[in-house]
Amino acid sequence: MKKTLFVLFFALSINGFAQQKELLWHTSVNKAIGLSLETGKPVFFFFTGSDWCGWCIKLKNAVFNKSEFKSWASKSVILVELDFPKRTPISDELKKQNRELAALFGVRGYPTVWFITPKSENGNVSLNKLGSLGASPLDVNAWVAAANKIIKIK
């Protein structure tokens, strides 16, 4: 009996750890674009103020931290966090990259999510803008459905 309980507990623990696996959020746009070109998945740019933006924090809690989103994202997109923190230090290189992309995509508020597909021709990469979303709706299933409409997943 003890052996059966131990095996059951061990199996449930492994399953629990597998479900808790965190998503990989890239900070290097070049790396994410390379992965997108390899896999054919669109890139998901998340413009955020991680340590001060209330709506960014709400979006992460209501959508991005949910298992439904994690399952969808791992299959559907390459995640990139483009952060503009006030208290958390980031490198000057990362600040420059994030500012340039915010300007390129006309980001005027946080959170903003852009979906893009990169295209490589003759060593040059262009970014095709598919569409964007904000914090609304703060329901994981509705948010994923809106994202699917943008990236055309049925």
C-alpha positions as CSV (number, residue, x, y, z in Angstrom):
1,M,0.0,0.0,0.0
2,K,2.8,2.4,0.9
3,K,4.5,1.6,-2.4
4,T,1.4,2.3,-4.4
5,L,0.9,5.7,-2.6
6,F,4.5,6.6,-3.2
7,V,4.3,5.8,-6.9
8,L,1.0,7.7,-7.2
9,F,2.4,10.7,-5.3
10,F,5.6,10.7,-7.5
11,A,3.5,10.5,-10.7
12,L,1.3,13.4,-9.6
13,S,4.3,15.4,-8.6
14,I,6.0,15.0,-12.0
15,N,2.8,16.0,-13.8
16,G,2.4,19.0,-11.5
17,F,6.0,20.1,-12.3
18,A,5.3,19.7,-16.0
19,Q,2.2,21.8,-15.8
20,Q,4.2,24.5,-13.9
21,K,6.8,24.9,-16.7
22,E,7.2,28.6,-17.4
23,L,7.1,30.1,-20.9
24,L,10.3,31.3,-22.5
25,W,10.1,35.1,-22.9
26,H,13.0,36.3,-25.1
27,T,14.5,39.7,-24.7
28,S,16.7,39.5,-27.8
29,V,14.6,40.4,-30.9
30,N,17.3,39.1,-33.2
31,K,17.2,35.6,-31.5
32,A,13.4,35.6,-31.6
33,I,13.3,36.6,-35.3
34,G,15.7,33.7,-36.0
35,L,13.5,31.3,-34.2
36,S,10.4,32.6,-36.0
37,L,12.1,32.1,-39.4
38,E,13.1,28.6,-38.4
39,T,9.7,27.5,-37.0
40,G,7.3,29.6,-39.1
41,K,5.6,30.9,-35.9
42,P,4.8,34.6,-35.6
43,V,6.6,36.8,-33.1
44,F,4.7,38.2,-30.2
45,F,6.1,41.5,-29.0
46,F,4.9,42.4,-25.5
47,F,5.6,46.1,-24.8
48,T,5.4,46.5,-21.0
49,G,6.4,48.5,-18.0
50,S,6.8,45.4,-15.8
51,D,7.5,47.1,-12.5
52,W,5.1,50.1,-12.7
53,C,2.3,49.5,-15.3
54,G,-0.9,48.4,-13.5
55,W,-2.6,47.2,-16.7
56,C,0.5,45.2,-17.7
57,I,0.5,43.4,-14.4
58,K,-3.3,42.8,-14.7
59,L,-2.8,41.3,-18.2
60,K,0.0,39.1,-17.0
61,N,-2.1,37.8,-14.1
62,A,-5.4,37.5,-16.0
63,V,-4.0,36.1,-19.2
64,F,-0.3,35.3,-19.6
65,N,0.0,33.4,-16.3
66,K,-2.9,31.1,-17.1
67,S,-2.4,27.5,-18.3
68,E,-4.7,28.1,-21.4
69,F,-2.4,31.0,-22.6
70,K,0.8,29.0,-21.8
71,S,-0.5,26.1,-23.9
72,W,-1.5,28.3,-26.8
73,A,1.7,30.4,-26.7
74,S,4.0,27.5,-26.6
75,K,2.4,26.1,-29.8
76,S,1.6,29.3,-31.6
77,V,4.1,32.2,-31.1
78,I,7.7,33.2,-30.2
79,L,7.3,35.4,-27.1
80,V,9.4,38.6,-26.7
81,E,9.2,40.9,-23.7
82,L,10.1,44.5,-24.5
83,D,10.3,46.1,-21.1
84,F,10.4,49.7,-20.0
85,P,10.9,49.3,-16.3
86,K,11.4,52.3,-13.9
87,R,13.1,50.4,-11.0
88,T,14.5,47.2,-12.5
89,P,17.8,47.8,-14.2
90,I,18.3,46.6,-17.8
91,S,21.3,47.0,-20.1
92,D,21.7,50.1,-22.3
93,E,21.7,47.8,-25.4
94,L,18.3,46.4,-24.3
95,K,17.0,49.9,-23.6
96,K,18.0,51.0,-27.1
97,Q,16.5,47.9,-28.8
98,N,13.2,48.4,-26.9
99,R,13.0,52.2,-27.6
100,E,13.7,51.6,-31.3
101,L,11.0,49.0,-31.6
102,A,8.5,51.0,-29.6
103,A,9.1,53.9,-32.1
104,L,8.8,51.6,-35.1
105,F,5.5,50.2,-33.9
106,G,4.1,53.5,-32.7
107,V,3.6,52.3,-29.1
108,R,1.9,55.1,-27.1
109,G,0.8,53.1,-24.1
110,Y,1.4,50.0,-22.1
111,P,0.6,47.1,-22.4
112,T,0.7,46.8,-26.1
113,V,1.1,43.5,-28.0
114,W,2.1,43.3,-31.6
115,F,2.1,40.2,-33.7
116,I,4.6,40.2,-36.6
117,T,6.1,37.8,-39.1
118,P,9.6,38.3,-40.3
119,K,10.6,37.8,-43.9
120,S,14.2,37.3,-45.0
121,E,15.4,38.2,-48.5
122,N,19.0,38.4,-49.6
123,G,20.2,38.7,-46.0
124,N,17.7,41.5,-45.1
125,V,14.9,41.0,-42.7
126,S,11.6,42.9,-42.9
127,L,8.9,42.8,-40.3
128,N,5.3,42.2,-41.5
129,K,2.8,43.7,-38.9
130,L,-0.1,41.4,-38.5
131,G,-2.0,43.4,-35.8
132,S,-2.0,44.4,-32.2
133,L,-3.8,44.0,-28.9
134,G,-3.9,45.7,-25.5
135,A,-5.0,44.6,-22.1
136,S,-8.6,44.1,-23.1
137,P,-10.2,41.6,-22.8
138,L,-8.9,40.5,-19.4
139,D,-10.2,37.0,-20.0
140,V,-7.7,34.4,-21.2
141,N,-10.0,32.6,-23.6
142,A,-11.3,35.8,-25.2
143,W,-7.8,37.2,-25.4
144,V,-6.5,34.1,-27.1
145,A,-9.4,34.1,-29.5
146,A,-8.7,37.7,-30.4
147,A,-5.0,36.8,-30.9
148,N,-5.9,33.9,-33.1
149,K,-8.0,36.2,-35.4
150,I,-4.9,38.4,-35.8
151,I,-2.5,35.5,-36.6
152,K,-5.2,33.6,-38.5
153,I,-5.2,30.4,-36.4
154,K,-8.5,28.5,-36.7
